[in-house]
Amino acid sequence: MPAELWRPSLDLALHRNRHHYQMRLVQLATVRPDSRPSIRTVVFRGFLDDARRLVFTTDVRSSKRGEIENNPYGEICWYFPETREQFRLAGLLSLVDDCTPDAGLREARGDVWGGLSDATRLSFTWPAPGEPRDHDSPFPSVPPDASHPVETFCLMILTATEVDHLELQGDPQHRWKYEADPRGRWSGREVNP
């Protein structure tokens, strides 16, 4: 069974929390090459045509690239304040850049790029993230063309294979766990909170 088991709950949470800008922010955990955890906040950019593929963006020069290439597993944690729900989605992370062979994914990359604000597009032209700052060298101030992604821009896709949904209201609270088998068929069960 497809993601219909958990996706309607996530869609409803997104809808019911839509007036909170923060609902687009999720925490992403990855594993560094030295096996230490790494966590940061990323912006949710939507779903691909597959209901279980969530889209984020990143700079190909960031540490996330090395982490994902070394260990493609990641997990996001998403808290919705209005409905007091938490979703944890775990799965495989992949990157889509201008060299990705799949034309559909490259097209999705271009679509997301075109939908970004000028300020966000501009950030991909800045010096490499995490490198020492050179105060004598100003950051670029002219946004790049919205119709052509810069080579440092990349989509980061989480293909969910596990979902943990916790409703923090009620006594007792409610929690469901969902898992996809290797063919993408989902099963789910209610578990103790």
C-alpha positions, 0 to 999 in steps of 0.5 A: 500500500502506498503512502496513503497510510500516513500522508493524509495526516501529514497533509492535514497537519500542513494545512492546519498549521499553514499560517505558521511560517515555521511549519516549513522548517524541519530539523534534518539529522545526518551522520558525518563521515567520522560517525558523529551526528549532524543536525540542522534546520532546512526548509521544506520545499514540497513533494515530488510526484511520489508521495513519499519524496520530500524536497529540500535544497542545499549548496553542493559545497556544504558539509551535507553533500559529503555526509550524504555521499558517505551515508545516505540515511537521514531523518527529519523531525517536524513539529506542528505547534497548532495541532501539537503533532510531531512527525519523524520521517526517516529514509534515504537522502539523494542529491540532484544537481546539474549532472544528475542523469534523470531528466525529470529530476533535473526539471524538478531542480529547475522548477524549485530554483525558479520558485525561490526568492531572489535572496535565497537564489543569491545565497547560492552565489556566496562564498563556500559555506563553512569556509573562513570569511574574507571581510575584504571580499564582498558577497555578490549582491545581484541575484542570479537568473531565475530560469537557470540554476547555478551549479552550486544549487542542488535539490536534496530529496528524502525518500521516506521509508519510516514515519513516526507520527505522534499526537501530543494532545489527549490523555493518553496521547496517540502514536503511529509507526509506518514502514515501507518494504523494499518495494515501497509498500507501506504498513502501519500500526498504532503504538504506545506513545 
